Amino acid sequence: MITSKMEKESHMVEDISTCNVMVKENITINIVAVEGLTVKVTLGNVPESYKAPFQVTVTEICKQHPLSRGKQVDFLLPHVGKYTIQVVHQRTFITSKEFTLSRPAVNVKNYNDVQQPHDVLLKTANGKNDSVLITLREGGITTFTGKDGDKETPYNLNFNPFAIAEWRDHFFVTDLSGKRVVKLKDSFDVVGSFSHDELTHPTGIATKNNIEEIYVANGKGGKNSAVLVFSKDGEFIRKFGEDFFIDPWSIILNSAHELVASDSGKREILVFGNATSNEALKKSFPIQKIDGFVMTCRGLDVDSEDNIYVALRAQGYRSQLECIHVYTKEFDLVRSIGHSPPRWLSLKSLCLYLPKVGKHLDSIIEDIFFVLGFNIEKELHFLRGVHYAVCDDQPLLMVADAGNKAIRTFSLAE
């Protein structure tokens, strides 16, 4: 039962999530590791290690490390297992949350020297190793085949494909600059294209083998922003979502044929009802800031359990904070992959407080460091499309990494 005292104190806890606990002074944090795991508490650059279960009084730590007073306290949990986070104040229970920490995703293979990759798709042959990795890149498509994916074949299209969707023995790709959708055979020969008066800014595209419709994310800045629905022959059928989008970017259909979409303008993930029968908006959630940085979705996919994979990048030019977050269909964060902060993060953080000139100053600073010869390489650099697949019974996540000119493959095995 919630008492009036707890209601007064509950405002002290700004947020509690699987990534961090936001606290203010005079809050005691109890973290109980069910399996007695070691938990590492990091405040700024000063780590403090404890054996779980343990209790940390934030005011005491703030006295030792004044720079952390009133700021975010991150609990880094490096071990796999089930955890419970409890927040209490002067022996009064405030809130709690349970979650499971999974193993880190492992980068198992890279496909390199891909110019400006924008999306990726693995066409499986009964889930076996003779699959075809399809990469949308500058000027066309490149495939990687063979047991080790070492056979590279380019297909020139004379335009820059944006996103790809597979339907039986065909592929559909969006041509953003051409304001159209291009239809390809599985040999990657162009067999047609279609457009529409309202198809002014086509980005993401989605379909399924058992659906006779193509769904195209369209619009920018609220102009013609909606999901446009076409037949497989390119006939315009209808549109939906026009009241909910500003800058739609990526779309995908989950196992229930619900359409999952990202909006770069609103910085939200949206889920619409069954795309063939009930297209009403079911739910949405905002993309949260990470380390104070505003994040936008650069790619989106779902797995067989409808978990949502979101490629995230901080706003701004040049090198930025990037990572991939995995959410359940209820929007609970369960995993973070490839967390890639930029060099000179503190300088970039300072630029956040200069909204009008900050992003330009950020770019100038990085250009200066580049000219001086400083290394600006990152594990993930200019994320774009992501794709979940299962090959040889192993769950994989493919990532288009434009800055590193690569397709990165992460193993998601537990």
Rosetta blueprint (number, residue, H / E / L):
1 M L
2 I L
3 T L
4 S H
5 K H
6 M H
7 E H
8 K H
9 E H
10 S H
11 H H
12 M H
13 V L
14 E L
15 D E
16 I E
17 S L
18 T L
19 C L
20 N L
21 V E
22 M E
23 V L
24 K L
25 E L
26 N L
27 I L
28 T E
29 I E
30 N E
31 I E
32 V E
33 A E
34 V L
35 E L
36 G L
37 L L
38 T E
39 V E
40 K E
41 V E
42 T E
43 L E
44 G L
45 N L
46 V E
47 P E
48 E E
49 S E
50 Y E
51 K E
52 A L
53 P L
54 F E
55 Q E
56 V E
57 T E
58 V H
59 T H
60 E H
61 I H
62 C H
63 K H
64 Q H
65 H L
66 P H
67 L H
68 S H
69 R L
70 G L
71 K L
72 Q L
73 V E
74 D E
75 F E
76 L E
77 L L
78 P L
79 H L
80 V L
81 G E
82 K E
83 Y E
84 T E
85 I E
86 Q E
87 V E
88 V E
89 H E
90 Q L
91 R L
92 T E
93 F E
94 I E
95 T E
96 S E
97 K E
98 E E
99 F E
100 T E
101 L E
102 S L
103 R L
104 P L
105 A L
106 V E
107 N E
108 V E
109 K E
110 N E
111 Y E
112 N E
113 D L
114 V L
115 Q L
116 Q L
117 P L
118 H L
119 D E
120 V E
121 L E
122 L E
123 K E
124 T L
125 A L
126 N L
127 G L
128 K L
129 N L
130 D L
131 S L
132 V E
133 L E
134 I E
135 T E
136 L E
137 R E
138 E L
139 G L
140 G E
141 I E
142 T E
143 T E
144 F E
145 T E
146 G L
147 K L
148 D L
149 G L
150 D L
151 K E
152 E E
153 T E
154 P E
155 Y E
156 N E
157 L L
158 N L
159 F L
160 N L
161 P E
162 F E
163 A E
164 I E
165 A E
166 E E
167 W E
168 R L
169 D L
170 H E
171 F E
172 F E
173 V E
174 T E
175 D E
176 L L
177 S L
178 G L
179 K L
180 R E
181 V E
182 V E
183 K E
184 L E
185 K E
186 D L
187 S L
188 F L
189 D L
190 V E
191 V E
192 G E
193 S E
194 F E
195 S L
196 H L
197 D L
198 E L
199 L L
200 T L
201 H L
202 P E
203 T E
204 G E
205 I E
206 A E
207 T L
208 K L
209 N L
210 N L
211 I L
212 E L
213 E E
214 I E
215 Y E
216 V E
217 A E
218 N E
219 G E
220 K E
221 G L
222 G L
223 K E
224 N E
225 S E
226 A E
227 V E
228 L E
229 V E
230 F E
231 S E
232 K L
233 D L
234 G L
235 E L
236 F E
237 I E
238 R E
239 K E
240 F E
241 G L
242 E L
243 D L
244 F L
245 F L
246 I L
247 D L
248 P E
249 W E
250 S E
251 I E
252 I E
253 L E
254 N L
255 S L
256 A L
257 H L
258 E E
259 L E
260 V E
261 A E
262 S E
263 D E
264 S L
265 G L
266 K L
267 R L
268 E E
269 I E
270 L E
271 V E
272 F E
273 G E
274 N E
275 A L
276 T L
277 S L
278 N L
279 E L
280 A L
281 L E
282 K E
283 K E
284 S E
285 F E
286 P E
287 I L
288 Q L
289 K L
290 I E
291 D L
292 G L
293 F E
294 V L
295 M E
296 T E
297 C E
298 R E
299 G E
300 L E
301 D E
302 V E
303 D L
304 S L
305 E L
306 D L
307 N L
308 I E
309 Y E
310 V E
311 A E
312 L E
313 R E
314 A E
315 Q L
316 G L
317 Y L
318 R L
319 S L
320 Q L
321 L L
322 E E
323 C E
324 I E
325 H E
326 V E
327 Y E
328 T L
329 K L
330 E L
331 F L
332 D L
333 L E
334 V E
335 R E
336 S E
337 I E
338 G E
339 H E
340 S E
341 P L
342 P L
343 R L
344 W L
345 L H
346 S H
347 L H
348 K H
349 S H
350 L H
351 C H
352 L L
353 Y L
354 L L
355 P L
356 K L
357 V L
358 G H
359 K H
360 H H
361 L H
362 D H
363 S H
364 I H
365 I H
366 E H
367 D H
368 I H
369 F H
370 F H
371 V H
372 L L
373 G L
374 F L
375 N L
376 I L
377 E L
378 K L
379 E L
380 L L
381 H L
382 F L
383 L E
384 R E
385 G E
386 V E
387 H E
388 Y E
389 A E
390 V E
391 C E
392 D L
393 D L
394 Q E
395 P E
396 L E
397 L E
398 M E
399 V E
400 A E
401 D E
402 A L
403 G L
404 N L
405 K L
406 A E
407 I E
408 R E
409 T E
410 F E
411 S E
412 L L
413 A L
414 E L
